[in-house]
Amino acid sequence: MPTQQQQRPAANGANKPVHTVRHRSIKATIWKNETSNGPMYNVTVVRSYREEGGEWKDSHSIGYDDLMNVAALMYEAHAYISSLRAKENGAKSPPSRRGS
């Protein structure tokens, strides 16, 4: 099962990920960028590996054996972004009228 991490924007204004989902050596990171048309979300995917010297590195190359893990992480990322967008759209909706 994928692990999830939620992160908040840095105090210094640097763009930090809003959410990270991991499964084994694969990590999907969700980024939020404010645009003139409202927020836009992007996802980056990296695979971590350890070199012979023990140093950890990241790669954007995904092997056959990791493809289904990436697909699962993309599903999780899509669901998370969908929930964020639903909250944002809900906050912008005018109050409903009752009794009309």
N, C-alpha and C positions, 0 to 999 in steps of 0.2 A: 504494500500500500504506500502511495506517495506521502512524503512528509511535506508540511506546509510551514512557511514562515511569513509573517506579515511585518512589514517595515514601514516606518513613517518618514516623511520628508526631513532632511537635515536642517538644523537651526540656521546654518550658514547659507541656506538657499540652494544647495547643490541638489541635483535631481537624483533621488534615491528610488530604488524599486518599491512599488506599492505591495508586491506580493512575490513570493518565490515558492515553487513547488519542486520537490526532488523525488527521484526514484532511482535507487542504486547510484550509478555514476553520472546520471543525466540530470540537469537542472534547467528549469524553465523560469525565467524572470520576467515579471510584468512591470512595464514602465508606463507612467502617465505623463503626457505632455499636454499642456494647455495651449490651445490654438484659438484663432479668431472665431472658429466655428464650434468652439467648445472643446472638452477634453478628448484626446485621442490616445488609445492604448496600443502598445506594441509589446511583442514577446520576443525575447532572445533565448536561444537554446545552446547550451554548452555541454560537452562531455568531459569529465575530469579523468585524468589518468596519472599514474605515478611513474616517473622515470626510474631507470636503474639506480641512480644515486639517491633515490628516495624523495626527490622534489616533486611536488604536485604541479601539474600543468592543466590548462583548459584547451579544448579543441572544438572547432565547429564541425568537424567531420564525424558523421554518425554511421556506424557500421550496421550491417544487416541485422545482427542479433539485438540491436538497440532500437530498431524502428518501431516496434510495438510499444516500447516504453515511451518513446517520443510521442506517439499517437495518443497514449493515455494522458501524458502531461499536457498535450495541446487541448484535449477534451476538458481537463481540469482548469486550464487557463481560460478557455472559452466560457466555462460556467462561471468562473470568478468574475471575469470582465462583464458578463451579462448581468450578474447581480449588482455590480457597481453601477452600470448604466441604468438599470431599473431604479436604483435608489436615487440617482441623479435626476432621472426623468420624473420620478414621483415627487421630488422636492420642487420641481418646476411647474407641476400641474396645478391649475387653479382649484380651489376648494369646490367640492361637489355641492349642488343645490338639492335640498330635500324639500319635499312637499310641493314641488312645482308641477 
